[in-house]
Amino acid sequence: MTIKETEEQLISEFSMFEDPLEKDSYLIELGKSLPLIHDEYKAETYLISGCQSRVWLHAEYHDGKIIFTADSDALVPKGIISILVRIFSGHSPDEILNADMDFIDKIGLREHLSPTRSNGLSHMIKQMKLYALAFQAREKLSSSGNQ
């Protein structure tokens, strides 16, 4: 499934909810399905700076695709990062870097987040795209023979 298709799927899922509290409840439910991050990655090195809560993010690169795992010590950020992991995990660095992320406004996520949570969302996206940039650069170096 492409990033765009996953975004459309999320838009459809969130369109069922009119009330922001229902969206929050669904977001929390999505967080419960987040693939567990290994305890070794729940370290300071993997914390996303700029988040009000503690959010850990780890990325691995396999066969040209990035696999993300994450966790948070708070329910709403855990739901937010679970959506981003769902969107980005299993895609190439180029796909991740070119994702426009307009689905966030379409599902009404940013409009009902507090300013600090909205800032945290931006930092989560930024960190995931930085991983993609790093893996893209590493791939270019190894394909040119400069390891």
VOGU-3710 file (C-alpha; in Angstrom, 3 decimals, decimal comma):
1> mtiketeeql> 0,000/0,000/0,000  1,357/3,435/-0,888  1,686/6,282/1,593  -1,157/8,092/-0,187  -3,405/5,010/0,051  -2,701/4,680/3,770  -3,444/8,389/4,228  -6,763/7,960/2,386  -7,582/4,980/4,590  -6,938/7,078/7,713
11> isefsmfedp> -9,042/9,927/6,338  -11,888/7,472/5,828  -11,491/6,010/9,330  -11,456/9,409/11,026  -14,394/10,709/8,944  -16,655/8,438/10,987  -16,146/10,682/14,007  -17,684/14,154/14,328  -16,805/14,789/17,957  -13,147/15,593/18,774
21> lekdsyliel> -13,430/13,396/21,878  -14,355/10,439/19,682  -11,307/11,175/17,524  -9,138/11,240/20,658  -10,574/7,908/21,777  -9,865/6,402/18,372  -6,360/7,860/18,417  -5,750/6,218/21,795  -7,063/2,902/20,418  -4,669/3,172/17,478
31> gkslplihde> -1,819/3,710/19,928  -2,610/0,380/21,562  -1,849/-1,374/18,270  1,582/0,244/17,915  4,277/-2,406/17,384  6,342/-2,540/20,546  9,757/-0,969/20,483  12,565/-3,010/22,035  13,533/-1,829/25,501  17,067/-1,068/24,293
41> ykaetylisg> 15,597/1,733/22,146  13,775/3,331/25,069  16,881/5,361/25,733  17,708/9,055/25,622  19,297/8,669/22,168  15,942/7,682/20,634  13,790/10,342/22,311  12,207/12,845/19,947  13,133/16,305/21,136  10,396/18,910/21,134
51> cqsrvwlhae> 7,672/16,579/22,398  5,916/17,405/25,643  5,743/13,686/26,460  8,460/11,130/26,064  8,307/9,609/22,580  10,926/7,121/21,423  11,514/6,377/17,756  13,790/3,802/16,174  14,325/3,102/12,487  15,938/0,215/10,657
61> yhdgkiifta> 16,726/-0,016/6,964  16,055/-3,288/5,137  15,930/-3,892/1,388  15,470/-0,213/0,567  12,616/0,243/3,064  12,565/1,879/6,486  10,885/0,063/9,359  9,922/2,270/12,288  9,106/1,268/15,834  8,071/3,713/18,531
71> dsdalvpkgi> 6,506/4,175/21,928  5,371/6,951/24,230  4,666/7,339/27,912  1,411/9,187/27,146  -1,721/7,938/25,367  -2,381/10,692/22,794  1,244/10,996/21,595  1,374/7,196/21,386  -1,668/7,342/19,102  -0,111/10,086/17,009
81> isilvrifsg> 3,188/8,242/16,543  1,267/5,042/15,745  -0,409/6,845/12,826  2,955/8,086/11,569  4,522/4,629/11,892  1,561/3,219/9,954  2,020/5,834/7,223  5,812/5,657/6,842  6,964/2,192/7,897  7,791/-0,107/5,015
91> hspdeilnad> 8,478/2,702/2,550  11,609/3,972/0,859  13,410/7,115/2,003  12,293/8,894/-1,197  8,635/8,056/-0,584  8,861/9,314/2,995  10,675/12,509/2,041  8,128/13,254/-0,697  5,036/12,634/1,452  3,020/15,859/1,739
101> mdfidkiglr> 1,253/14,928/5,001  -1,909/16,879/4,107  -3,977/14,057/5,588  -3,243/15,506/9,065  -5,468/18,499/8,368  -8,041/16,361/6,534  -8,593/14,141/9,576  -8,762/17,206/11,822  -5,857/16,082/13,957  -3,906/19,320/14,176
111> ehlsptrsng> -6,972/21,517/14,785  -7,888/19,897/18,093  -4,381/19,302/19,449  -2,990/21,702/22,003  -0,161/23,900/20,698  2,417/21,764/22,528  0,994/18,504/21,111  0,839/20,047/17,625  4,484/21,042/18,039  5,259/17,474/19,113
121> lshmikqmkl> 3,523/16,133/15,985  5,728/18,353/13,828  8,834/17,097/15,625  7,756/13,464/15,140  7,359/14,005/11,393  10,654/15,880/11,232  12,511/13,079/13,034  11,048/10,416/10,733  12,015/12,427/7,673  15,521/12,937/9,116
131> yalafqarek> 15,882/9,159/9,412  14,753/8,886/5,774  17,294/11,521/4,733  20,090/9,715/6,589  19,216/6,341/5,033  18,918/7,969/1,599  22,388/9,513/1,971  23,855/6,227/3,184  22,299/4,404/0,225  23,750/6,925/-2,238
141> lsssgnq> 27,188/6,578/-0,670  27,135/2,800/-0,787  25,849/2,710/-4,377  28,648/5,019/-5,476  31,202/2,728/-3,822  32,127/5,170/-1,027  31,409/3,383/2,203
//
